[in-house]
């Protein structure tokens, strides 16, 4: 039985590929990790780009919201895990 999806909204950003997608549990945000090494936060209600951050020159493989700390935890192909505050976009830690 084929899966039927009804697409109601379309969000777009120029990139070769999207490597990961994460939904914020409280805000109407979608976090996308891109092959170009950037992350983009879209508001799915207004269909606008809320924030963009260049993380590395390597593809972003994983990105997660940590809501209680207001963090983005991002892993990329350059073998680094980076932690950013998603309100200020300041780097908290890299290891």
Secondary structure by P-SEA (a helix, b strand, c coil): cbbbbbbcbbbbbbccccccccccccccbbbbbccccbbbbbcccccccccccccccccccbbbbbccccbbbbbccccbbbbbccccccccccc
